[in-house]
Amino acid sequence: MVVAVDGSALSLRAVEKAVHLQGLIPHAEIFLICVYKHHSLFEASLSIGRPVDMDIPDKVLSDYAKEVVTHAKEHALSAGATQVRGFVKSGRPSRVIVRFAREKEADLIIIGTRGTHSDKDGMLLGSVSHRVTSAAKCPVLVV
């Protein structure tokens, strides 16, 4: 099963749900994925001059995503997970999560209702969870 994590409390609840399900399904493996999105608006704001080390914003985002996955993996292991692996990818989160689940032949995607950048007073589902539920070919559990 694929679990999307972003550092939010809801994504850690998704990890906990995956660990619970892993206990019910022999040999189930948990694939944690954190997707960071390159912000092209930042790049556009530098149209006057382009620094040599333009990849620094992506490196910061990638490093943060690695920390999120490491923390989620530790959380899963402390909750009793037996087989858990972490991945960091770049791109549009909903598309990357769905493609990753297809590549891993996942039977289930688990995702929080809202992530770290959502309007808590707004929609019932965040935009990423909504897009994943719409595009995934396998079942999606929204926590």
N, C-alpha and C positions, 0 to 999 in steps of 0.2 A: 504494500500500500504506500501511496505517496502522501506525505504530509507537508503542506506549504507553511513555512514559518517566516515571520518578519520581525520577531522580537516583541510582539504585542502579547498581552495576557491571554487573549483569545487564541492565539496560535499555540501557546503553551497548553491550553486546554485541549486543542486538537491533538497535540503530542500525547497527552494523557489518555485521550480516547483511543488513539492508535495502539498504545501500550496495552490497554484493556483488551482491545480486539485481538492483538497478537497473542494474548494468553488463551484466547478461545480458538485460535486457528493455528494448528501445528505447522511449524516451519515458515510462518509468515515473516517477511522481511519488511522493515520500515525504511523508506527512503525519505529523508528530510531534504527539502529544497528551499533555498532562499534565493529569490530573484531580485537583482538590483537593476534599476532602469537608468541608463545613461541620459542625462538631462541635456538635450540639444539646445535648449534655450540659453543655457550657460555658454555653450560654444558660440551661439549666435551673438551674444553680447560682447564677444571678443573679436568681432569682425574687423576692427581697426588694426589690431596686431595680434598675431598668433604666437603664444609662447612655445618654446621648444618642448617643454614638458607638459603638453596638453593632456596627457593621460592621467595626471595626478588626481583630478576629481573621480575618475573611474576607479583608480587604485584605492582611494579613501572609501568609496562605496563598496568595492569588493572586499576590502579588509573588514568593514563593518558587517557585511553579509557573512563572512567567515566566522566572526565572533558570534553572530546570531545562531548559526548552525552548530557551532561548538557548544554553546549554552543549551540549545534545544536537545542536542545529543546527550549531554550530561544529565539533563532533566529526564530524558527518556530512560537512560540507564539506571538512574536513581529510583525511578518508578517501577523498575523491573523488566525493562526491555531486554531481549536476548540478542536480536539481530537488528542493528540499526546502522545506517550509513548516511552521511551528510554530503550534500552537493550545493555548489554555488554556481549560478548561471546569470547571464546578463541578457536583457531584452525586455519586451513587454510582459509583465508578470503572468497575466492570464494565458497568453499564447504559449509561453515557455513551460508553464506548469502542465498544461494539457499535452503538449508535445512530449515532455519528459515522461508523463504517465504512460503515454502510448509507447515510447521507446522502452520503458521498463516493463511493459505488458502488465501494468498495475490493474488490479481488480477493483480498486477503490482509491479515491482522492479524498483526503480530509483537509478541510480549510476552515479558518475562523470566519464568522459572519462579517467582521470588519477588522481591518488591520491598523497599523500605526498612523496612517494618514487619512483616516476617514472622519466624516462628520457624525459624531455620536448621536446627534439629535435628528439626523436625516433619515435616509432610507433604512429599511430593515436589513438589507444586504448591502455590503460594500460593493464597489464597482468590480473589483477583482473576483470576489466570490461569485458575483452575479454572472460575470463573463465565463468563469470556469464551469459553473453549472450549466450554462447554455451550450458550451462548446465540447465538453468532455464526452467521450464515447463510453466511459465506464461510470458507475454510480459515484456520486459526490455526496459526502456527509459534511454538512455545514454545521459547525459547532458554535 
